[in-house]
Amino acid sequence: MRRQARLFLVIFFVAWVALGALAQRRSNQVTFTEFPVPTPKSGIQCITTGLDGAMWFVEPPANQVGRITTDGTITEFPLPNPDSYPRGIAVGPDGMIFFGELKGNRIGRITPDGTITEFNVPTRNSGPRGVTAGPDGALWFTMKNANRIGRMTMDGSFTSYRVPTARSVLENIKTGPDGALWFTEEAGERIGRITTSGVVTEYPLPTPGASPDIMTRGPDGAMWFTEFEGDRIGRISMDGVFTEYPLPKSGSVPAGIVAGPDGALWFAEFFGNRIGRITTDGLISEYKVPTARSMPANITLGPDGALWFSELQGNKVGRLQP
């Protein structure tokens, strides 16, 4: 009887371990879907989710803004002026989609039906790059070439503020939980913070040569960002304390990052050809994109609870269902 009881316990334990391993494998599974962009070599890059329930993205070489619905229907809208080179894209204070025109030196606005309005930035050759809706009802943006942070009201009035570190190459900007705007300085190797009154504070990164790129507001009250050259995911608290998490494989080149539906951060690995996931305590998982050498560049959380991302080289919009 004792022998039978021990045998039963052994069988039960083995089955329990096997079921646990199966559950772990299933929990690590994701589903990819990819949608080809109609324009060849469109160079799709930044992507965001609009209030119309669709995702919007920029095609810099094709000089277009694209829209994709959750069922994969893609519409493309050519910009009025040639060689505008649209880059950053985000929902503006009025609920419309705004984007920076890096070469056109304009801020663009597009409605769900594709009507485009453009606003000329007063600073010459400023290189508008990242855009975000500010807490003050204005649009804030980085001036990559002018080393300034710009502010535009909805009637098209502009103000700009100089960043102390020269030639810092400003990239991305997002509104933080503290009511200020946070931005990345690719060449300056800093994370910047600017209040709505224009007071700038800079925080040097712990790792030299990291090249901070895209930033997002985390679920933990901090700002999270990718280190393009540093192969790390960074975190900065509201009092300027950094934490950095190295990726498992060197040469991954993390680009876009967004807070996911599961309390974690999801990011695109440009050369790693993967979509990564990092928990707020630094646990990293990675998932290979089906199309080889697709160069996932940016990522957003869709209204369907999936992660949508751009494939620069693959010329596709990808969807990952956790």
C-alpha positions in Angstrom: 0.0 0.0 0.0 2.8 2.4 0.9 4.6 1.5 -2.4 1.4 2.3 -4.3 1.0 5.6 -2.5 4.6 6.6 -3.3 4.1 5.6 -6.9 1.0 7.7 -7.0 2.8 10.7 -5.6 5.7 10.3 -8.1 3.2 10.1 -11.0 1.3 13.1 -9.7 4.5 15.2 -9.3 5.8 14.4 -12.8 2.4 15.3 -14.3 2.3 18.5 -12.3 5.8 19.5 -13.5 4.8 18.6 -17.1 1.6 20.6 -17.0 3.5 23.6 -15.5 6.1 23.4 -18.3 3.3 23.3 -20.9 1.6 26.2 -19.4 4.9 28.1 -19.4 5.4 27.4 -23.1 1.9 28.5 -23.9 2.3 31.7 -21.9 5.4 32.5 -23.9 3.6 32.1 -27.3 2.6 35.1 -29.3 0.8 35.3 -32.7 2.2 37.4 -35.5 0.3 38.8 -38.5 1.9 41.0 -41.2 0.3 43.4 -43.7 2.3 44.5 -46.8 2.3 48.3 -47.4 1.1 49.0 -51.0 3.9 51.5 -51.8 7.2 49.6 -52.5 10.2 50.7 -50.4 8.0 53.1 -48.4 10.5 53.2 -45.5 7.7 52.9 -42.9 9.0 54.1 -39.5 7.1 55.7 -36.6 3.6 54.4 -35.8 1.0 55.6 -33.4 -2.7 54.8 -32.5 -5.3 57.3 -33.4 -8.6 58.1 -31.7 -10.4 56.8 -34.8 -9.5 53.2 -33.8 -6.8 52.9 -36.5 -3.0 53.0 -36.5 -1.2 55.8 -38.3 2.4 55.7 -39.6 4.9 57.7 -41.6 6.7 56.7 -44.8 9.6 59.2 -45.0 11.2 58.2 -48.4 7.7 57.8 -50.0 6.6 61.2 -48.6 3.4 59.7 -47.3 1.3 59.1 -44.1 -0.3 55.7 -43.8 -3.3 54.4 -41.9 -4.1 50.8 -41.1 -7.3 49.5 -39.5 -7.4 46.6 -37.1 -8.5 44.3 -40.0 -5.4 45.2 -42.0 -6.8 47.7 -44.5 -4.2 50.2 -45.5 -4.7 53.7 -46.9 -1.9 56.0 -47.9 -2.0 59.8 -48.1 0.7 61.7 -50.1 2.0 64.9 -48.5 1.3 68.2 -50.4 5.0 69.2 -50.7 7.6 66.9 -52.1 10.6 65.7 -50.0 9.0 66.6 -46.7 10.3 63.5 -45.0 7.7 62.9 -42.3 9.1 61.4 -39.1 7.6 61.4 -35.6 3.8 60.9 -35.4 1.4 61.2 -32.5 -2.2 62.2 -31.5 -2.3 65.9 -30.9 -4.2 68.0 -28.3 -7.3 68.3 -30.6 -7.5 64.5 -31.2 -6.1 64.7 -34.8 -2.8 63.1 -35.9 0.3 65.3 -36.0 3.7 64.6 -37.5 7.0 66.3 -37.9 8.4 67.0 -41.4 12.1 66.7 -40.9 13.2 68.1 -44.3 10.1 70.2 -45.0 10.6 72.1 -41.7 6.9 71.9 -41.0 4.4 70.4 -38.6 1.7 68.4 -40.3 -1.8 67.6 -39.2 -4.1 64.9 -40.8 -7.7 64.2 -40.2 -9.2 60.6 -40.4 -10.4 61.3 -43.9 -6.9 62.3 -45.0 -7.2 66.1 -45.1 -3.7 67.5 -44.5 -2.8 70.9 -43.0 0.8 72.1 -42.7 2.4 74.7 -40.4 5.7 76.3 -41.2 8.2 76.2 -38.3 9.7 79.8 -38.0 13.1 78.5 -37.1 15.0 77.8 -40.3 16.0 74.2 -41.1 15.0 73.2 -37.6 14.4 69.5 -38.5 11.1 68.8 -36.6 11.3 65.2 -35.4 9.3 63.9 -32.5 5.9 65.2 -31.6 3.5 64.8 -28.6 0.5 66.4 -27.0 1.4 68.5 -24.1 -0.5 68.8 -20.8 -1.1 72.5 -21.6 -3.2 71.9 -24.7 -0.3 72.6 -27.1 1.8 70.3 -29.4 5.4 69.9 -28.3 8.1 68.7 -30.7 11.9 68.3 -31.0 14.0 70.3 -33.4 16.7 67.8 -34.4 18.9 70.3 -36.2 18.2 73.5 -34.2 18.8 71.9 -30.8 15.5 73.3 -29.5 12.2 72.1 -28.1 9.3 73.6 -30.0 5.7 74.3 -28.9 2.8 74.9 -31.2 -0.7 76.0 -30.2 -3.6 74.7 -32.2 -3.9 78.1 -34.1 -0.3 77.7 -35.4 1.6 80.0 -33.0 5.1 78.8 -32.3 7.5 79.1 -29.3 10.9 77.4 -28.9 13.4 76.8 -26.1 17.1 76.1 -26.5 18.6 72.9 -25.0 21.8 73.6 -23.0 23.9 70.8 -24.4 25.1 71.9 -27.9 24.5 69.6 -30.9 22.6 67.1 -28.8 20.5 65.8 -31.8 17.0 65.8 -30.2 14.9 62.8 -31.1 11.8 61.7 -29.3 9.5 63.6 -26.8 6.7 62.4 -24.5 4.6 63.9 -21.7 5.6 62.5 -18.3 3.4 61.7 -15.3 4.8 64.8 -13.6 3.2 67.2 -16.1 6.5 68.0 -17.8 7.8 66.9 -21.3 10.7 64.4 -21.4 12.9 64.0 -24.5 15.9 62.0 -25.7 19.2 63.5 -26.8 20.9 61.1 -29.2 24.3 62.7 -29.5 24.1 64.5 -26.2 23.8 61.2 -24.4 21.2 62.7 -22.1 17.5 62.5 -21.2 16.0 66.0 -21.0 13.0 67.4 -19.2 11.2 70.6 -20.0 8.4 72.2 -18.1 5.5 73.9 -19.8 7.1 77.2 -18.9 10.3 76.3 -20.7 12.7 75.3 -17.9 15.1 72.6 -19.2 16.9 70.0 -17.0 19.3 67.4 -18.5 20.3 64.0 -17.0 23.5 62.4 -18.5 23.2 58.7 -19.2 25.3 56.3 -17.1 26.5 54.4 -20.2 28.5 56.5 -22.7 27.7 56.0 -26.4 24.2 54.7 -25.7 22.3 56.9 -28.1 18.9 57.2 -26.5 16.1 57.0 -29.1 12.4 56.5 -28.4 10.7 57.2 -25.1 7.4 56.2 -23.5 5.6 56.6 -20.2 5.8 53.4 -18.1 3.1 51.9 -16.0 5.3 52.4 -12.9 5.3 56.2 -13.0 8.7 56.4 -14.7 9.9 57.1 -18.3 11.3 54.2 -20.3 13.5 54.6 -23.4 15.6 52.6 -25.8 19.3 52.9 -26.2 19.9 52.5 -29.9 23.7 52.0 -29.7 23.8 50.7 -26.2 21.7 47.6 -26.7 19.8 48.5 -23.5 16.4 49.5 -22.3 16.6 52.5 -19.9 14.4 53.8 -17.2 14.5 57.2 -15.5 12.5 58.1 -12.5 10.9 61.5 -12.0 13.9 62.5 -9.7 16.4 61.6 -12.4 17.6 58.2 -11.2 18.6 55.8 -14.0 18.3 52.0 -14.3 19.6 50.2 -17.4 18.8 46.7 -18.6 21.1 45.1 -21.2 19.5 43.0 -23.9 20.4 39.3 -24.1 22.1 39.7 -27.5 24.4 42.4 -28.6 23.7 44.1 -31.9 19.9 44.1 -31.3 19.6 47.9 -31.6 16.3 48.6 -29.8 14.3 51.4 -31.4 10.6 52.0 -30.6 9.1 51.3 -27.2 5.5 51.4 -25.7 3.7 50.4 -22.6 1.7 47.2 -23.3 -1.7 45.9 -22.2 -0.1 43.6 -19.6 1.8 46.0 -17.4 5.1 45.5 -19.2 7.0 47.5 -21.9 7.2 46.2 -25.5 10.0 47.3 -27.9 11.2 46.8 -31.4 14.7 45.4 -32.1 15.9 47.0 -35.4 18.8 44.7 -36.3 17.7 41.9 -33.9 14.5 41.4 -36.0 12.6 40.8 -32.8 9.9 42.3 -30.7 11.0 42.4 -27.1 9.1 42.6 -23.8 10.5 43.9 -20.5 8.7 43.8 -17.1 9.1 46.8 -14.8 11.6 44.7 -12.7 13.8 44.1 -15.8 12.8 40.6 -17.0 13.2 40.4 -20.8 11.5 38.1 -23.4 12.0 38.2 -27.1 10.0 37.1 -30.1 11.3 36.7 -33.6 9.5 38.6 -36.4 8.5 36.1 -39.2 9.9 38.2 -42.1 13.7 37.9 -42.1 15.7 41.2 -41.9 12.4 43.2 -41.6 14.0 45.8 -39.3 11.1 46.6 -36.9 11.5 50.2 -36.1 8.6 51.4 -33.9 5.7 50.0 -32.0 2.3 51.1 -30.6 -0.5 49.6 -28.6 -3.6 49.1 -30.8 -7.2 49.5 -29.7 -7.6 45.7 -30.1 -5.1 45.0 -27.3 -2.4 43.9 -29.8 1.0 45.4 -30.4 1.4 47.0 -33.9 4.8 47.7 -35.3 6.5 49.0 -38.4 8.9 46.9 -40.5 11.2 49.4 -42.3 13.0 46.9 -44.6 10.1 44.4 -44.7 7.8 47.1 -45.9 5.0 45.8 -43.7 3.0 46.7 -40.7 3.2 43.9 -38.1 0.8 42.8 -35.5 1.7 40.8 -32.4 -1.0 39.3 -30.2 0.4 38.5 -26.7 
